[in-house]
Amino acid sequence: MAFGAFGNGPQQMEKSAFFKWFSMKPAGDLLWRPESEVFRDQVSLAAETGADGRFSMLTLSLTRAMLDEPAQTMFGRDIVKSFLEDVAGRDRHVRALSAEIFHRAPGTPVLRGQAPPDLPDEPSAGFLTVMGELPAWSTEPGRVKISMTNRDGRLEVRADRKPSRGFLARLFS
């Protein structure tokens, strides 16, 4: 199972639109940061691999300032939204959350050529976690578990690959 647009390993991930758009560069073994000096110390993406050499976990970490400060909130929300979409963007709940993260927020208005998407009347628990109003949230779309946690002045968005069930186990379940 691949992590969506990130694929199974660093070579595929580094070719993704996410890496190009946010100018992510290697910063260590299975660790990447934006090339921009403005954001380099505020954002990181770490990966772990399993015995098979494929990604088993990806963790996007960013400072709360990236989401809380008006001058940075659009970048912070954009990178969280893009990470979620690239990890599990085919899931309709993840797509709804990513739209909410990008379009429902205080601060700088988003300029767009089309009408904003319909958003739920009340903010979702996932959105409230991104905005720092809840300590944690998780969901399990398909073959990945996504969890978000606020701790130590950072938001961590983690995607874990669920163990693959064999063909026969899926056939008879």
Steps between C-alpha positions, in 0.01 A plus 500: 500500500638837403449825688296660224699750294804441724538141382695237692837664551713812484569486126129507415418754771768745392344506149154591636329833436499556878881491511533729201235752612637531855866469387569217744868405526679221690598600854614161631426131466130481403449864601409795275447873556397791276789665319377846602689643797175655622334160548791256535501491882120497522408204277633147467393177338639177644455144379551153639532186294405144576701183454391498136666840444168671429362791698318394814444848642520863390488791745453862403592730788458875511514767764172638632623840378461370144128465568436768761685806368304691233807551279567123484164330541432460127830319448446282807146405402606439139776257595272306740222487239741387228657233721158353584393501136822335384484231768130411472339743257269248340305469825201737494528580872867597463415716199223672698740564789771635270248741342392612846860554611570717200173692472367536857736701706557838646764722349596565142216440253566251223485649151337263255335501162210285611255480787631344823390141571205427725626458854320348798318752721713409798879449482606134499716346773782462246486871415487597869811290560688671216398837645627398846158490666505123562803298617463206260292339226529191280330318215563179307419544132577183309844354560645791695441643846531878528546664838559862595640606836578839653795482740799704600405793275468285187234327294599149393308338217585133484407238242553135590470217251260238626625142479404343172260213532574210270281416204331207673431700817332772293309243295350328805438798726 
